[in-house]
Amino acid sequence: MGLENLKFTKEHEWVRVEDGIATIGVTDYAQKELGDIVYVELPSVGDSIAKGDACSNIESVKAVSDLYSQLSGEIVEINEGLEDTPENINQSPYDDGWIVKIKISKEEELNEMMDFEQYKLYLAGIEKE
């Protein structure tokens, strides 16, 4: 899957939009920072979520981190495979490691995210610090 078609956040989440549905996960950078992921708490399908709400909890050998939704909408699918194999986030963050799918209610929120080129520049700035 090409990263050029994704949107990114400063919190190191990625978003792929297809037909009004946003698939959300954490970036390769985020999974490396988290370390080995051992547990993922998933939300419930049908839940409404607003931008800024916690929609998942990721536990690694280093820390417990909340995943905050950068989009408002309704949760239409969760990656149930992560319950048995949370390490998919480490091994395949952009494919098998996706976390949640949201039916977007406010498309304009996508405009606040970075494209791939902007995200690469953002990462370069972090790595210089």
N, C-alpha and C positions, 0 to 999 in steps of 0.2 A: 504494500500500500504506500502510495506517495504521501509524504508529509506536506507537500506543497498545497494540498487541498484542505488542510486542517486549519483551524483557528487555535490560538494559544492564549493562555493567561499568564500574568506575572506570578501566579501561584503554582505554575508548572502543571497545568491541566491542559488537555487537548480536547477539541470538539470537532466532530465530523457531522455535517448536516446533510441529510438526504430526505427530501419530501417532507420538510417541516419537523423531522425527528432528529434530535441531537444525540449522538453517541458521545459519551464523556469518559475519559480516563486520565491517568497521570502520565507525564512525559518520561522519556528515558532518563533525563536528568533527575527527575523526582524519585524514580524508583532506585537509582543509584544512591541518592542521598538518604533514602529511607533504609536501605540495606535489605536483607532477606525478609520478605513479607510472610507472616505466619498466620494472619487472620484478617478477614474483611467483613465488616458488618454492613449489610446491604439494607436499603430502604424497602418499603413495600410498594408493589405495583398499585397504581391508582392514587397514590399520595400526590397532593398538590405541593409544589415547591416554589419558593420565591428566590430571586437572585440574592445570594448571600447566606442562604440557609445551608446548614450542614446536611449533606445527603448520603454520606457514607463515613465509615470510620475504618482506617487502615492501621493495623498493628504490625510492626516489624520488630526485629531483634533489637533495634536501637530506640524506637519511640512509637507512640500512638499519635496518629495525625487524623484530623478531620478533613474530609473532602467537601469543600463548599461549592455549591452550584453557582455558576456564573450566568445562569439562565433561569427564567421563570417558566413554569409549565407543569405538566402532569407526567409523573413517572409511568412509562408504558412498558418497560422491560428492565430486568436486572440480570446481571451475568451470574446466574446461579452456580455455574461451574467454579466460581471463585471460592465457594464454600468448601469444596474439597481440594481445590488446587489454587490457593491464593498466590502461589509462586508464579502463576501465569503473568501477573503484573510485572515481575522481574524479568521473566523470560521473553515475553511478547507484549510490551506495554501498549503498542498501537493496534494490535490485532486481538489475540485471545485474552488479553488483559484488560479489555474495556470494562467499565464498572456499571454504568447505568445509561438508559436511554430515556430522553425526555421529549414529550410533544411540546414544542416551543409555543408559548403564548405571546411573547414579546420579541419579535424578530430583530427589532432595533438594538437589543442588547448584544447581538453579534458584532455590531459595529465598534463596540468597546474593546474587542479582542484584537490580538496581533495576528498577522499572517506569518507564514514560515520565515520569510526573510527578516521581518521585524523581530521575531522571537530569537533567531540566530544572533542578531545584534544585541538583544537583551542579555542572552547567555554570555556573550563575549564580555559584556560589561561586568557581569557577576564574577566571572572567572578571573578578571583583572584585580578584583578587590582583595 
